Amino acid sequence: MKERGKIFLLVLVGAFIGSDLRYLESLVFKTTNGFPLGTLVANLTGAFVMPFLIHYLQDRYNLSSKVILTLSTGLLGSYTTFSTFTADSYRLYQSGNWVSLLIYLTITILGGFVVAILGNYWAASRAFNDYVKKEQDR
């Protein structure tokens, strides 16, 4: 139980940081037309960073499962937000802003998938470059 308590606190710290970053981003990317740009940016950057975190940083720096949970579930989990995505989509739907709703849904869903793939390629290329450098240094 003591170990679970430590992990809970680490995830809590990550969530605290992620939610503060998310709020800051909503202030930076505030739009006057009601388009949820802050949520879109948060979700796309989170989708890009997550595979890099898991596929590169974890392996490269031998990060512990506690650190990965803190960064993925805690920080990125609170930074990206499905509930806000859903609420923003519903708000656009209710207001009859069909074009913005379609753009938002398309960019979030397809864009999230594309940037996750790009994050995987970024991780793989960094790992390959590290490997080549390591081999050259031998």
NUPA-619710 format. One record per residue (C-alpha): residue number from 1; residue in three letters; chain; x, y, z. Coordinates in Angstrom, 1 decimal. Layout:
REM residues N
nr | rest | kette | u | v | w
NUM | ALA | A | X | Y | Z .
...
***
This chain:
REM residues 138
nr | rest | kette | u | v | w
1 | MET | A | 0.0 | 0.0 | 0.0 .
2 | LYS | A | 2.9 | 2.4 | 0.8 .
3 | GLU | A | 4.2 | 2.0 | -2.8 .
4 | ARG | A | 0.8 | 2.7 | -4.3 .
5 | GLY | A | 0.6 | 5.9 | -2.2 .
6 | LYS | A | 3.9 | 7.1 | -3.6 .
7 | ILE | A | 2.8 | 6.4 | -7.1 .
8 | PHE | A | -0.5 | 8.2 | -6.4 .
9 | LEU | A | 1.4 | 11.3 | -5.2 .
10 | LEU | A | 3.7 | 11.2 | -8.2 .
11 | VAL | A | 0.8 | 11.1 | -10.6 .
12 | LEU | A | -0.9 | 13.8 | -8.6 .
13 | VAL | A | 2.2 | 16.1 | -9.0 .
14 | GLY | A | 2.3 | 15.3 | -12.8 .
15 | ALA | A | -1.4 | 16.1 | -13.0 .
16 | PHE | A | -1.0 | 19.4 | -11.1 .
17 | ILE | A | 1.7 | 20.5 | -13.6 .
18 | GLY | A | -0.2 | 19.2 | -16.7 .
19 | SER | A | -3.4 | 21.0 | -15.7 .
20 | ASP | A | -1.6 | 24.2 | -15.1 .
21 | LEU | A | 0.1 | 24.0 | -18.5 .
22 | ARG | A | -3.3 | 23.2 | -20.0 .
23 | TYR | A | -4.8 | 26.3 | -18.4 .
24 | LEU | A | -1.9 | 28.5 | -19.5 .
25 | GLU | A | -2.3 | 27.2 | -23.0 .
26 | SER | A | -6.0 | 28.0 | -23.0 .
27 | LEU | A | -5.1 | 31.6 | -22.1 .
28 | VAL | A | -2.4 | 31.8 | -24.9 .
29 | PHE | A | -4.6 | 30.3 | -27.6 .
30 | LYS | A | -7.9 | 32.0 | -26.7 .
31 | THR | A | -10.0 | 32.9 | -29.8 .
32 | THR | A | -12.7 | 35.5 | -30.2 .
33 | ASN | A | -14.8 | 33.3 | -32.5 .
34 | GLY | A | -15.4 | 30.5 | -30.0 .
35 | PHE | A | -13.2 | 27.9 | -31.8 .
36 | PRO | A | -11.6 | 25.7 | -29.1 .
37 | LEU | A | -8.0 | 26.3 | -30.4 .
38 | GLY | A | -6.5 | 25.8 | -26.9 .
39 | THR | A | -8.0 | 22.3 | -26.5 .
40 | LEU | A | -7.0 | 21.4 | -30.1 .
41 | VAL | A | -3.4 | 22.4 | -29.5 .
42 | ALA | A | -3.2 | 20.6 | -26.2 .
43 | ASN | A | -4.6 | 17.4 | -27.6 .
44 | LEU | A | -2.4 | 17.4 | -30.7 .
45 | THR | A | 0.8 | 18.2 | -28.9 .
46 | GLY | A | -0.1 | 15.6 | -26.3 .
47 | ALA | A | -0.7 | 13.0 | -29.0 .
48 | PHE | A | 2.7 | 13.9 | -30.5 .
49 | VAL | A | 4.7 | 13.8 | -27.3 .
50 | MET | A | 3.2 | 10.6 | -25.8 .
51 | PRO | A | 4.7 | 8.2 | -28.2 .
52 | PHE | A | 8.1 | 10.0 | -28.0 .
53 | LEU | A | 7.9 | 9.7 | -24.2 .
54 | ILE | A | 7.0 | 6.0 | -24.3 .
55 | HIS | A | 9.2 | 4.9 | -27.3 .
56 | TYR | A | 12.3 | 7.0 | -26.9 .
57 | LEU | A | 12.7 | 8.7 | -23.5 .
58 | GLN | A | 11.7 | 5.6 | -21.5 .
59 | ASP | A | 14.2 | 3.4 | -23.4 .
60 | ARG | A | 17.0 | 6.0 | -23.8 .
61 | TYR | A | 17.1 | 7.1 | -20.2 .
62 | ASN | A | 15.8 | 3.9 | -18.6 .
63 | LEU | A | 13.0 | 5.8 | -17.0 .
64 | SER | A | 11.2 | 3.9 | -14.2 .
65 | SER | A | 7.6 | 3.0 | -14.4 .
66 | LYS | A | 6.9 | 5.6 | -11.7 .
67 | VAL | A | 8.4 | 8.4 | -13.9 .
68 | ILE | A | 6.5 | 7.1 | -16.9 .
69 | LEU | A | 3.2 | 7.1 | -15.0 .
70 | THR | A | 4.0 | 10.6 | -13.6 .
71 | LEU | A | 4.6 | 12.0 | -17.1 .
72 | SER | A | 2.0 | 10.0 | -19.1 .
73 | THR | A | -1.0 | 9.5 | -16.8 .
74 | GLY | A | -0.3 | 12.5 | -14.6 .
75 | LEU | A | 1.2 | 15.3 | -16.8 .
76 | LEU | A | 0.0 | 14.4 | -20.3 .
77 | GLY | A | -3.3 | 12.9 | -19.0 .
78 | SER | A | -4.3 | 16.2 | -17.4 .
79 | TYR | A | -2.8 | 18.3 | -20.1 .
80 | THR | A | -4.8 | 16.6 | -22.9 .
81 | THR | A | -8.5 | 16.4 | -22.2 .
82 | PHE | A | -11.1 | 14.3 | -23.8 .
83 | SER | A | -13.8 | 15.8 | -21.6 .
84 | THR | A | -13.1 | 19.3 | -22.8 .
85 | PHE | A | -12.9 | 18.1 | -26.4 .
86 | THR | A | -16.4 | 16.6 | -26.0 .
87 | ALA | A | -17.8 | 19.7 | -24.3 .
88 | ASP | A | -16.3 | 22.0 | -27.0 .
89 | SER | A | -17.8 | 19.7 | -29.7 .
90 | TYR | A | -21.2 | 19.8 | -28.1 .
91 | ARG | A | -21.0 | 23.6 | -27.7 .
92 | LEU | A | -20.3 | 24.0 | -31.4 .
93 | TYR | A | -23.1 | 21.5 | -32.2 .
94 | GLN | A | -25.6 | 23.3 | -30.0 .
95 | SER | A | -24.7 | 26.7 | -31.5 .
96 | GLY | A | -25.2 | 25.3 | -35.0 .
97 | ASN | A | -21.7 | 26.1 | -36.0 .
98 | TRP | A | -21.4 | 23.1 | -38.3 .
99 | VAL | A | -18.4 | 24.1 | -40.2 .
100 | SER | A | -16.3 | 24.7 | -37.1 .
101 | LEU | A | -17.6 | 21.5 | -35.6 .
102 | LEU | A | -16.6 | 19.5 | -38.6 .
103 | ILE | A | -13.2 | 21.2 | -38.8 .
104 | TYR | A | -12.6 | 20.6 | -35.1 .
105 | LEU | A | -13.6 | 17.0 | -35.1 .
106 | THR | A | -11.6 | 16.2 | -38.2 .
107 | ILE | A | -8.4 | 18.0 | -37.1 .
108 | THR | A | -8.7 | 16.5 | -33.6 .
109 | ILE | A | -9.4 | 12.9 | -34.6 .
110 | LEU | A | -7.4 | 12.6 | -37.8 .
111 | GLY | A | -4.7 | 15.1 | -36.7 .
112 | GLY | A | -4.2 | 13.3 | -33.4 .
113 | PHE | A | -3.6 | 10.1 | -35.2 .
114 | VAL | A | -1.2 | 11.7 | -37.7 .
115 | VAL | A | 0.8 | 13.5 | -35.0 .
116 | ALA | A | 1.0 | 10.3 | -33.0 .
117 | ILE | A | 2.5 | 8.6 | -36.0 .
118 | LEU | A | 4.9 | 11.5 | -36.4 .
119 | GLY | A | 5.8 | 11.2 | -32.7 .
120 | ASN | A | 6.6 | 7.5 | -33.3 .
121 | TYR | A | 8.8 | 8.4 | -36.3 .
122 | TRP | A | 10.5 | 11.1 | -34.3 .
123 | ALA | A | 11.2 | 8.6 | -31.5 .
124 | ALA | A | 12.5 | 6.0 | -33.9 .
125 | SER | A | 14.8 | 8.5 | -35.7 .
126 | ARG | A | 16.2 | 9.7 | -32.5 .
127 | ALA | A | 16.8 | 6.2 | -31.3 .
128 | PHE | A | 18.5 | 5.3 | -34.7 .
129 | ASN | A | 20.7 | 8.4 | -34.5 .
130 | ASP | A | 21.7 | 7.6 | -30.9 .
131 | TYR | A | 22.6 | 4.0 | -32.1 .
132 | VAL | A | 24.7 | 5.3 | -35.0 .
133 | LYS | A | 26.5 | 7.8 | -32.8 .
134 | LYS | A | 27.2 | 5.1 | -30.2 .
135 | GLU | A | 28.6 | 2.8 | -32.9 .
136 | GLN | A | 30.8 | 5.5 | -34.3 .
137 | ASP | A | 32.2 | 6.3 | -30.9 .
138 | ARG | A | 33.3 | 2.7 | -30.5 .
***
